[in-house]
Amino acid sequence: MGDFLSFRKMITPAVIYIVFWLGVVASVIAALVVLGNSSTLASSSPLPPAVSAILILIFGPLIVRIYCELLMVLFRIYESLRAIELGKAQGRSVPTV
């Protein structure tokens, strides 16, 4: 509990997983909306609604995944730096890259 209150334990990585799945669900819903509103979107979009929906189904989750991975990289960097810091504090030698 002390690590949590002093911000040494991060909860954001767990939240990022939730954001990823919410983004995937939102992409599926967006694709369904595009298919459902095909008559209104037909005049404003250069692509047929079915093609637009398929593109949303493919690229929506992909873009959400890339975004979440970029956020996770920041936390992995923090964890690595923290491990190096703790290793130096305990007198262990840290290999250089």
All heavy atoms as an XYZ file, in Angstrom:
736
protein
N       0.811     -1.192      0.000
C       0.000      0.000      0.000
C       0.858      1.261      0.000
O       0.482      2.251     -0.591
C      -0.934     -0.040      1.217
C      -1.943      1.055      1.217
S      -3.115      0.806     -0.100
C      -4.469      1.730      0.461
N       2.023      1.193      0.664
C       2.920      2.342      0.702
C       3.458      2.700     -0.671
O       3.589      3.880     -1.004
N       3.783      1.660     -1.482
C       4.253      1.920     -2.849
C       3.172      2.577     -3.686
O       3.440      3.434     -4.525
C       4.705      0.618     -3.521
C       6.041      0.139     -3.003
O       6.750      0.941     -2.381
O       6.362     -1.044     -3.233
N       1.930      2.169     -3.466
C       0.813      2.741     -4.214
C       0.615      4.206     -3.861
O       0.450      5.051     -4.739
C      -0.463      1.941     -3.933
C      -1.678      2.493     -4.617
C      -1.870      2.307     -5.971
C      -2.626      3.199     -3.902
C      -2.991      2.816     -6.608
C      -3.746      3.714     -4.525
C      -3.928      3.520     -5.882
N       0.647      4.521     -2.572
C       0.418      5.895     -2.131
C       1.585      6.818     -2.444
O       1.404      8.031     -2.567
C       0.111      5.913     -0.628
C      -1.217      5.256     -0.233
C      -1.368      5.250      1.279
C      -2.389      5.956     -0.891
N       2.788      6.260     -2.577
C       3.941      7.100     -2.904
C       4.241      7.097     -4.404
O       5.276      7.581     -4.823
C       5.167      6.621     -2.126
O       5.508      5.317     -2.538
N       3.352      6.538     -5.194
C       3.455      6.506     -6.657
C       4.665      5.716     -7.162
O       5.167      5.967     -8.240
C       3.479      7.925     -7.248
C       2.153      8.624     -7.134
C       1.881      9.429     -6.056
C       1.190      8.452     -8.101
C       0.669     10.070     -5.932
C      -0.027      9.090     -7.990
C      -0.295      9.905     -6.914
N       5.137      4.747     -6.375
C       6.196      3.868     -6.865
C       5.603      2.687     -7.627
O       6.273      2.066     -8.424
C       7.069      3.389     -5.708
C       8.039      4.464     -5.233
C       9.024      3.913     -4.243
N       8.389      3.571     -2.986
C       8.482      4.303     -1.876
N       9.189      5.404     -1.884
N       7.875      3.928     -0.775
N       4.355      2.355     -7.365
C       3.656      1.314     -8.115
C       2.679      2.011     -9.051
O       1.833      2.789     -8.624
C       2.899      0.376     -7.181
C       2.081     -0.646     -7.939
C       1.762     -1.832     -7.098
C       0.870     -2.821     -7.805
N       1.269     -3.185     -9.120
N       2.830      1.730    -10.330
C       2.001      2.380    -11.341
C       0.746      1.554    -11.617
O       0.820      0.341    -11.765
C       2.785      2.539    -12.648
C       4.049      3.338    -12.516
S       3.621      5.049    -12.266
C       5.220      5.776    -12.194
N      -0.404      2.231    -11.688
C      -1.635      1.539    -12.040
C      -2.014      1.776    -13.501
O      -2.851      1.081    -14.041
C      -2.805      1.963    -11.128
C      -3.101      3.441    -11.279
C      -2.540      1.582     -9.704
C      -4.408      3.863    -10.667
N      -1.371      2.734    -14.130
C      -1.710      3.068    -15.501
C      -1.510      1.910    -16.476
O      -2.321      1.763    -17.396
C      -0.907      4.310    -15.951
O      -1.083      5.335    -14.987
C      -1.378      4.806    -17.297
N      -0.479      1.064    -16.345
C      -0.387     -0.067    -17.280
C      -1.635     -0.953    -17.263
O      -2.071     -1.423    -18.319
C       0.846     -0.829    -16.802
C       1.713      0.222    -16.208
C       0.744      1.161    -15.536
N      -2.242     -1.157    -16.117
C      -3.479     -1.942    -16.065
C      -4.619     -1.193    -16.746
O      -5.460     -1.796    -17.425
C      -3.835     -2.252    -14.619
N      -4.631      0.119    -16.589
C      -5.668      0.930    -17.222
C      -5.498      0.916    -18.747
O      -6.495      0.940    -19.483
C      -5.640      2.373    -16.663
C      -6.589      3.275    -17.413
C      -5.953      2.369    -15.181
N      -4.261      0.848    -19.213
C      -4.011      0.840    -20.657
C      -4.615     -0.400    -21.305
O      -5.142     -0.324    -22.417
C      -2.500      0.969    -20.947
C      -2.017      2.365    -20.552
C      -2.198      0.714    -22.418
C      -0.526      2.549    -20.622
N      -4.582     -1.536    -20.613
C      -5.226     -2.734    -21.162
C      -6.734     -2.512    -21.328
O      -7.325     -2.920    -22.323
C      -4.980     -3.942    -20.258
C      -3.558     -4.425    -20.279
C      -2.775     -4.370    -19.137
C      -2.991     -4.938    -21.439
C      -1.459     -4.803    -19.156
C      -1.679     -5.363    -21.464
C      -0.926     -5.299    -20.318
O       0.368     -5.728    -20.338
N      -7.336     -1.858    -20.356
C      -8.771     -1.562    -20.443
C      -9.043     -0.611    -21.601
O     -10.001     -0.792    -22.361
C      -9.276     -0.983    -19.099
C      -9.140     -2.032    -18.006
C     -10.710     -0.496    -19.208
C      -9.343     -1.511    -16.602
N      -8.188      0.405    -21.755
C      -8.337      1.360    -22.862
C      -8.228      0.638    -24.203
O      -8.990      0.928    -25.138
C      -7.291      2.489    -22.757
C      -7.237      3.332    -24.013
C      -7.564      3.344    -21.542
N      -7.313     -0.324    -24.298
C      -7.167     -1.079    -25.540
C      -8.463     -1.806    -25.887
O      -8.963     -1.705    -27.010
C      -6.014     -2.081    -25.440
C      -5.996     -3.071    -26.568
C      -5.649     -2.671    -27.853
C      -6.346     -4.390    -26.355
C      -5.649     -3.580    -28.897
C      -6.347     -5.301    -27.386
C      -5.997     -4.900    -28.669
N      -9.016     -2.537    -24.921
C     -10.231     -3.298    -25.218
C     -11.424     -2.381    -25.480
O     -12.273     -2.688    -26.325
C     -10.523     -4.302    -24.107
C      -9.573     -5.452    -24.201
C      -8.557     -5.743    -23.344
C      -9.501     -6.427    -25.251
N      -7.870     -6.847    -23.792
C      -8.432     -7.292    -24.955
C     -10.240     -6.657    -26.400
C      -8.089     -8.357    -25.777
C      -9.900     -7.729    -27.211
C      -8.835     -8.564    -26.898
N     -11.493     -1.251    -24.810
C     -12.552     -0.281    -25.112
C     -12.399      0.276    -26.527
O     -13.388      0.489    -27.236
C     -12.546      0.858    -24.092
C     -13.025      0.512    -22.689
C     -12.846      1.717    -21.764
C     -14.463      0.056    -22.701
N     -11.147      0.493    -26.955
C     -10.896      0.959    -28.316
C     -11.280     -0.072    -29.359
O     -11.818      0.275    -30.418
N     -11.020     -1.346    -29.077
C     -11.408     -2.407    -30.007
C     -12.935     -2.470    -30.117
O     -13.483     -2.552    -31.219
C     -10.822     -3.764    -29.562
C     -11.419     -4.908    -30.353
C      -9.308     -3.753    -29.708
N     -13.610     -2.410    -28.975
C     -15.072     -2.431    -28.990
C     -15.612     -1.210    -29.727
O     -16.558     -1.321    -30.525
C     -15.627     -2.510    -27.544
C     -17.121     -2.272    -27.500
C     -15.284     -3.861    -26.932
N     -15.015     -0.046    -29.502
C     -15.447      1.168    -30.195
C     -15.242      1.044    -31.700
O     -16.074      1.521    -32.487
C     -14.692      2.381    -29.651
N     -14.169      0.397    -32.131
C     -13.928      0.204    -33.561
C     -14.989     -0.694    -34.181
O     -15.478     -0.426    -35.283
C     -12.549     -0.411    -33.795
O     -11.538      0.457    -33.376
N     -15.352     -1.750    -33.478
C     -16.400     -2.652    -33.983
C     -17.736     -1.923    -34.052
O     -18.459     -2.032    -35.056
C     -16.497     -3.914    -33.098
C     -17.705     -4.751    -33.460
C     -15.223     -4.737    -33.214
N     -18.051     -1.158    -33.018
C     -19.308     -0.401    -33.025
C     -19.307      0.635    -34.148
O     -20.311      0.819    -34.851
C     -19.549      0.255    -31.651
C     -19.856     -0.825    -30.615
C     -20.675      1.277    -31.715
C     -19.916     -0.330    -29.186
N     -18.170      1.307    -34.357
C     -18.073      2.292    -35.437
C     -18.285      1.631    -36.789
O     -18.970      2.194    -37.665
C     -16.722      2.994    -35.389
N     -17.730      0.449    -36.991
C     -17.921     -0.257    -38.257
C     -19.389     -0.627    -38.451
O     -19.928     -0.504    -39.567
C     -17.046     -1.503    -38.294
N     -20.038     -1.057    -37.372
C     -21.459     -1.392    -37.469
C     -22.310     -0.155    -37.757
O     -23.278     -0.220    -38.514
C     -21.924     -2.083    -36.191
C     -21.352     -3.477    -35.949
C     -21.782     -3.993    -34.580
C     -21.757     -4.437    -37.050
N     -21.950      0.968    -37.162
C     -22.674      2.222    -37.413
C     -22.510      2.636    -38.872
O     -23.468      3.074    -39.516
C     -22.198      3.326    -36.450
C     -22.680      4.696    -36.888
C     -22.651      3.024    -35.033
N     -21.296      2.485    -39.398
C     -21.063      2.833    -40.803
C     -21.920      1.955    -41.709
O     -22.517      2.433    -42.672
C     -19.559      2.712    -41.157
C     -19.338      2.743    -42.656
C     -18.780      3.825    -40.491
N     -22.013      0.677    -41.395
C     -22.858     -0.212    -42.188
C     -24.332      0.116    -42.023
O     -25.100      0.067    -42.987
C     -22.613     -1.670    -41.793
C     -21.389     -2.337    -42.391
C     -21.236     -3.740    -41.842
C     -21.450     -2.366    -43.893
N     -24.737      0.468    -40.802
C     -26.138      0.781    -40.546
C     -26.582      2.080    -41.176
O     -27.735      2.224    -41.584
N     -25.699      3.044    -41.271
C     -26.024      4.341    -41.871
C     -25.516      4.434    -43.301
O     -25.137      5.506    -43.750
C     -25.423      5.472    -41.035
C     -26.064      5.595    -39.685
O     -27.213      5.226    -39.513
N     -25.318      6.102    -38.719
N     -25.529      3.350    -44.003
C     -24.936      3.345    -45.344
C     -25.662      4.268    -46.305
O     -25.059      4.838    -47.204
C     -24.897      1.919    -45.898
O     -26.207      1.393    -45.976
N     -26.954      4.475    -46.129
C     -27.677      5.350    -47.051
C     -27.293      6.819    -46.852
O     -27.197      7.570    -47.812
C     -29.180      5.171    -46.886
O     -29.550      5.496    -45.564
N     -27.057      7.249    -45.612
C     -26.675      8.642    -45.365
C     -25.208      8.898    -45.670
O     -24.846      9.988    -46.079
C     -26.933      9.037    -43.901
O     -26.790      7.918    -43.062
C     -28.248      9.678    -43.710
N     -24.370      7.898    -45.468
C     -22.943      8.083    -45.702
C     -22.553      7.902    -47.162
O     -21.467      8.297    -47.559
C     -22.138      7.102    -44.844
C     -22.207      7.317    -43.341
C     -21.467      6.210    -42.624
C     -21.639      8.655    -42.968
N     -23.437      7.317    -47.955
C     -23.080      7.020    -49.345
C     -22.758      8.273    -50.139
O     -21.877      8.263    -50.991
C     -24.209      6.241    -50.012
N     -23.439      9.362    -49.849
C     -23.197     10.577    -50.626
C     -21.954     11.336    -50.150
O     -21.376     12.090    -50.914
C     -24.415     11.490    -50.554
O     -24.643     11.849    -49.207
N     -21.543     11.142    -48.896
C     -20.431     11.930    -48.362
C     -19.091     11.202    -48.397
O     -18.069     11.808    -48.154
C     -20.741     12.356    -46.930
O     -20.823     11.206    -46.109
N     -19.076      9.915    -48.676
C     -17.841      9.147    -48.638
C     -17.487      8.630    -50.029
O     -18.358      8.163    -50.756
C     -17.994      7.967    -47.676
O     -16.846      7.160    -47.715
N     -16.196      8.708    -50.393
C     -15.809      8.192    -51.710
C     -15.786      6.662    -51.764
O     -15.839      6.085    -52.834
C     -14.408      8.764    -51.923
C     -13.889      9.010    -50.549
C     -15.077      9.343    -49.703
N     -15.736      6.011    -50.592
C     -15.706      4.548    -50.537
C     -17.096      4.000    -50.241
O     -17.874      4.635    -49.539
C     -14.752      4.080    -49.433
C     -13.278      4.403    -49.610
C     -12.517      4.007    -48.351
C     -12.707      3.688    -50.804
N     -17.387      2.814    -50.753
C     -18.655      2.177    -50.369
C     -18.665      1.899    -48.869
O     -17.621      1.656    -48.263
C     -18.652      0.868    -51.161
C     -17.647      1.048    -52.240
C     -16.649      2.051    -51.744
N     -19.832      1.935    -48.235
C     -19.909      1.728    -46.780
C     -19.323      0.393    -46.325
O     -18.707      0.327    -45.254
C     -21.410      1.797    -46.491
C     -21.971      2.576    -47.613
C     -21.125      2.288    -48.805
N     -19.485     -0.659    -47.109
C     -18.943     -1.960    -46.711
C     -17.417     -1.911    -46.662
O     -16.796     -2.465    -45.750
C     -19.407     -3.049    -47.676
N     -16.802     -1.228    -47.612
C     -15.343     -1.107    -47.631
C     -14.881     -0.253    -46.451
O     -13.904     -0.578    -45.778
C     -14.854     -0.513    -48.978
C     -13.369     -0.231    -48.940
C     -15.208     -1.436    -50.125
N     -15.615      0.826    -46.183
C     -15.268      1.678    -45.039
C     -15.353      0.897    -43.729
O     -14.480      1.010    -42.861
C     -16.208      2.881    -44.974
O     -16.066      3.686    -46.117
N     -16.398      0.086    -43.593
C     -16.564     -0.706    -42.377
C     -15.438     -1.719    -42.219
O     -14.914     -1.907    -41.116
C     -17.919     -1.411    -42.392
N     -15.041     -2.357    -43.310
C     -13.944     -3.331    -43.245
C     -12.635     -2.636    -42.877
O     -11.854     -3.147    -42.067
C     -13.824     -4.103    -44.578
C     -15.023     -5.031    -44.738
C     -12.521     -4.892    -44.634
C     -15.124     -5.685    -46.095
N     -12.391     -1.463    -43.441
C     -11.177     -0.713    -43.111
C     -11.165     -0.309    -41.637
O     -10.120     -0.370    -40.971
C     -11.045      0.512    -44.012
C     -10.706      0.222    -45.472
C     -10.730      1.516    -46.280
C      -9.366     -0.467    -45.595
N     -12.329      0.080    -41.128
C     -12.417      0.431    -39.708
C     -12.161     -0.798    -38.847
O     -11.463     -0.720    -37.825
C     -13.788      1.064    -39.387
C     -13.892      2.437    -40.039
C     -14.003      1.174    -37.883
C     -15.274      3.053    -39.974
N     -12.706     -1.943    -39.253
C     -12.494     -3.175    -38.485
C     -11.031     -3.607    -38.478
O     -10.555     -4.182    -37.505
C     -13.349     -4.308    -39.052
C     -14.793     -4.344    -38.600
C     -15.550     -5.443    -39.328
C     -14.888     -4.534    -37.111
N     -10.322     -3.331    -39.559
C      -8.914     -3.736    -39.649
C      -8.002     -2.716    -38.979
O      -7.183     -3.051    -38.120
C      -8.492     -3.945    -41.117
C      -9.230     -5.153    -41.708
C      -6.985     -4.133    -41.228
C      -9.058     -5.306    -43.205
N      -8.142     -1.465    -39.373
C      -7.193     -0.448    -38.925
C      -7.547      0.184    -37.583
O      -6.660      0.710    -36.906
C      -7.032      0.638    -39.995
C      -6.320      0.140    -41.208
C      -6.995     -0.026    -42.401
C      -4.983     -0.188    -41.154
C      -6.342     -0.505    -43.524
C      -4.316     -0.667    -42.266
C      -5.004     -0.829    -43.459
N      -8.803      0.150    -37.176
C      -9.192      0.708    -35.879
C      -8.462      0.029    -34.723
O      -7.752      0.691    -33.958
N      -8.611     -1.299    -34.574
C      -7.889     -1.978    -33.493
C      -6.370     -1.883    -33.633
O      -5.658     -1.821    -32.636
C      -8.355     -3.431    -33.607
C      -9.683     -3.343    -34.268
C      -9.576     -2.190    -35.210
N      -5.873     -1.857    -34.871
C      -4.434     -1.744    -35.095
C      -3.906     -0.402    -34.571
O      -2.882     -0.349    -33.880
C      -4.109     -1.914    -36.575
C      -2.644     -1.878    -36.957
C      -1.921     -3.079    -36.369
C      -2.503     -1.867    -38.462
N      -4.607      0.659    -34.867
C      -4.189      1.989    -34.413
C      -4.284      2.085    -32.890
O      -3.384      2.630    -32.232
C      -5.034      3.082    -35.107
C      -4.650      3.138    -36.590
C      -4.858      4.437    -34.437
C      -5.558      3.984    -37.437
N      -5.345      1.525    -32.320
C      -5.489      1.523    -30.862
C      -4.351      0.731    -30.232
O      -3.773      1.138    -29.224
C      -6.864      0.959    -30.452
C      -6.952      0.757    -28.947
C      -7.970      1.875    -30.914
N      -3.996     -0.404    -30.832
C      -2.908     -1.239    -30.296
C      -1.577     -0.486    -30.327
O      -0.813     -0.498    -29.362
C      -2.813     -2.528    -31.120
C      -1.669     -3.424    -30.805
C      -1.835     -4.060    -29.453
N      -0.652     -4.826    -29.097
C      -0.674     -6.038    -28.599
N      -1.818     -6.628    -28.372
N       0.427     -6.645    -28.298
N      -1.287      0.181    -31.447
C      -0.035      0.935    -31.564
C       0.011      2.053    -30.521
O       1.033      2.257    -29.857
C       0.136      1.491    -32.989
C       0.384      0.336    -33.964
C       1.258      2.515    -33.057
C       0.321      0.737    -35.422
N      -1.081      2.748    -30.342
C      -1.149      3.818    -29.353
C      -0.881      3.275    -27.940
O      -0.084      3.833    -27.186
C      -2.516      4.504    -29.416
C      -2.743      5.520    -28.341
C      -2.089      6.747    -28.374
C      -3.609      5.268    -27.287
C      -2.288      7.684    -27.387
C      -3.809      6.203    -26.293
C      -3.146      7.404    -26.348
O      -3.342      8.329    -25.363
N      -1.542      2.167    -27.607
C      -1.359      1.576    -26.277
C       0.062      1.053    -26.085
O       0.627      1.174    -24.996
C      -2.378      0.459    -26.055
S      -4.057      1.084    -25.859
N       0.654      0.479    -27.134
C       2.031      0.000    -27.024
C       3.002      1.153    -26.796
O       3.949      1.021    -26.023
C       2.427     -0.783    -28.271
C       1.854     -2.174    -28.308
C       2.315     -2.972    -29.510
O       3.238     -2.510    -30.235
O       1.766     -4.049    -29.730
N       2.766      2.274    -27.456
C       3.632      3.433    -27.237
C       3.538      3.933    -25.802
O       4.550      4.318    -25.200
C       3.279      4.552    -28.219
C       3.679      4.309    -29.664
C       3.127      5.412    -30.563
C       5.178      4.206    -29.813
N       2.351      3.909    -25.249
C       2.203      4.285    -23.843
C       2.903      3.288    -22.931
O       3.552      3.669    -21.947
C       0.728      4.389    -23.470
C      -0.044      5.556    -24.054
C      -1.513      5.454    -23.681
C       0.531      6.873    -23.580
N       2.793      2.006    -23.250
C       3.420      0.970    -22.425
C       4.941      1.068    -22.467
O       5.610      0.764    -21.475
C       2.976     -0.419    -22.877
C       1.528     -0.730    -22.559
S       1.160     -0.734    -20.812
C       1.968     -2.234    -20.303
N       5.490      1.502    -23.577
C       6.945      1.651    -23.687
C       7.455      2.623    -22.632
O       8.500      2.390    -22.022
C       7.347      2.106    -25.110
C       8.758      2.651    -25.157
C       7.196      0.958    -26.088
N       6.719      3.684    -22.395
C       7.132      4.643    -21.371
C       7.222      3.979    -19.999
O       8.169      4.222    -19.243
C       6.149      5.810    -21.326
C       6.098      6.687    -22.565
C       4.963      7.697    -22.439
C       7.416      7.378    -22.783
N       6.276      3.129    -19.695
C       6.299      2.460    -18.394
C       7.372      1.381    -18.331
O       7.960      1.157    -17.275
C       4.916      1.899    -18.064
C       3.932      2.990    -17.770
C       3.080      3.450    -18.753
C       3.899      3.590    -16.529
C       2.189      4.471    -18.493
C       3.009      4.618    -16.255
C       2.160      5.062    -17.243
N       7.648      0.727    -19.436
C       8.733     -0.263    -19.456
C      10.089      0.430    -19.269
O      10.971     -0.085    -18.582
C       8.727     -1.044    -20.763
C       7.487     -1.851    -20.991
C       7.504     -3.133    -20.180
N       6.204     -3.745    -20.113
C       5.735     -4.643    -20.951
N       6.467     -5.034    -21.968
N       4.529     -5.139    -20.787
N      10.253      1.593    -19.867
C      11.483      2.361    -19.686
C      11.627      2.731    -18.208
O      12.708      2.597    -17.621
C      11.494      3.615    -20.580
C      11.632      3.218    -22.049
C      12.598      4.582    -20.169
C      11.417      4.364    -23.022
N      10.537      3.175    -17.597
C      10.570      3.524    -16.182
C      10.962      2.315    -15.339
O      11.798      2.427    -14.433
C       9.217      4.072    -15.726
C       9.113      4.178    -14.228
C       9.728      5.214    -13.544
C       8.415      3.225    -13.497
C       9.657      5.312    -12.167
C       8.332      3.303    -12.121
C       8.955      4.343    -11.463
O       8.885      4.422    -10.097
N      10.356      1.154    -15.616
C      10.670     -0.050    -14.846
C      12.134     -0.439    -14.998
O      12.789     -0.839    -14.030
C       9.768     -1.200    -15.274
C       8.327     -1.031    -14.849
C       7.407     -2.062    -15.487
O       7.883     -2.903    -16.280
O       6.202     -2.031    -15.190
N      12.671     -0.312    -16.207
C      14.080     -0.650    -16.438
C      15.002      0.313    -15.695
O      15.980     -0.109    -15.066
C      14.395     -0.624    -17.929
O      13.648     -1.584    -18.610
N      14.689      1.582    -15.761
C      15.502      2.567    -15.040
C      15.408      2.367    -13.535
O      16.402      2.511    -12.817
C      15.068      3.988    -15.415
C      15.425      4.441    -16.823
C      14.810      5.800    -17.110
C      16.920      4.469    -17.016
N      14.244      2.004    -13.070
C      14.073      1.741    -11.634
C      14.896      0.527    -11.206
O      15.526      0.544    -10.148
C      12.584      1.515    -11.344
C      12.262      1.353     -9.910
C      12.145      2.699     -9.245
N      11.704      2.436     -7.878
C      12.151      3.071     -6.837
N      13.009      4.048     -6.986
N      11.739      2.775     -5.650
N      14.929     -0.523    -12.045
C      15.728     -1.714    -11.736
C      17.213     -1.372    -11.710
O      17.951     -1.855    -10.848
C      15.450     -2.811    -12.757
N      17.645     -0.535    -12.634
C      19.049     -0.112    -12.650
C      19.362      0.677    -11.385
O      20.382      0.462    -10.737
C      19.355      0.716    -13.921
C      19.303     -0.176    -15.154
C      20.704      1.409    -13.807
C      19.348      0.585    -16.460
N      18.468      1.582    -11.015
C      18.665      2.395     -9.816
C      18.731      1.522     -8.562
O      19.609      1.702     -7.717
C      17.518      3.396     -9.687
C      17.596      4.264     -8.459
C      16.389      5.168     -8.328
O      15.458      5.069     -9.134
O      16.384      5.976     -7.380
N      17.845      0.552     -8.456
C      17.857     -0.335     -7.290
C      19.098     -1.220     -7.288
O      19.655     -1.504     -6.232
C      16.595     -1.193     -7.261
C      15.296     -0.443     -6.965
C      14.094     -1.367     -7.114
C      15.333      0.186     -5.587
N      19.550     -1.643     -8.474
C      20.760     -2.453     -8.566
C      21.982     -1.684     -8.126
O      22.849     -2.209     -7.419
N      22.072     -0.427     -8.514
C      23.208      0.399     -8.094
C      23.152      0.683     -6.600
O      24.179      0.738     -5.933
C      23.218      1.711     -8.881
C      23.715      1.549    -10.287
C      23.856      2.901    -10.969
C      24.430      2.731    -12.351
N      24.607      4.024    -13.018
N      21.946      0.863     -6.083
C      21.821      1.132     -4.649
C      22.238     -0.082     -3.816
O      22.731      0.066     -2.706
C      20.383      1.516     -4.308
N      22.065     -1.284     -4.365
C      22.453     -2.498     -3.647
C      23.899     -2.901     -3.936
O      24.374     -3.927     -3.467
C      21.509     -3.644     -4.024
C      20.098     -3.404     -3.550
C      19.141     -4.474     -4.036
O      19.509     -5.349     -4.803
N      17.891     -4.392     -3.610
N      24.596     -2.116     -4.737
C      26.008     -2.362     -5.004
C      26.285     -3.366     -6.118
O      27.409     -3.761     -6.326
N      25.247     -3.765     -6.843
C      25.466     -4.686     -7.959
C      25.968     -3.906     -9.162
O      25.586     -2.754     -9.382
C      24.170     -5.406     -8.325
C      23.767     -6.440     -7.306
C      22.571     -7.203     -7.796
N      21.381     -6.530     -7.250
C      20.184     -6.613     -7.783
N      19.971     -7.294     -8.871
N      19.164     -5.987     -7.234
N      26.802     -4.566     -9.971
C      27.250     -3.901    -11.188
C      26.148     -4.040    -12.241
O      25.490     -5.057    -12.356
C      28.550     -4.521    -11.702
O      28.315     -5.859    -12.087
N      25.974     -2.976    -12.981
C      24.943     -2.951    -14.005
C      25.626     -3.022    -15.348
O      26.512     -2.208    -15.645
C      24.105     -1.663    -13.895
C      23.041     -1.618    -14.970
C      23.478     -1.551    -12.511
N      25.267     -4.010    -16.210
C      25.916     -4.109    -17.521
C      25.566     -2.920    -18.383
O      24.445     -2.414    -18.357
C      25.333     -5.397    -18.112
C      24.092     -5.680    -17.339
C      24.258     -5.039    -16.006
N      26.542     -2.448    -19.134
C      26.307     -1.337    -20.050
C      25.937     -1.874    -21.409
O      26.349     -2.947    -21.803
C      27.551     -0.438    -20.171
O      28.625     -1.243    -20.628
C      27.871      0.195    -18.848
N      25.164     -1.107    -22.110
C      24.695     -1.534    -23.428
C      25.556     -0.907    -24.499
O      26.013      0.153    -24.443
C      23.231     -1.128    -23.636
C      22.752     -1.526    -25.014
C      22.359     -1.744    -22.564
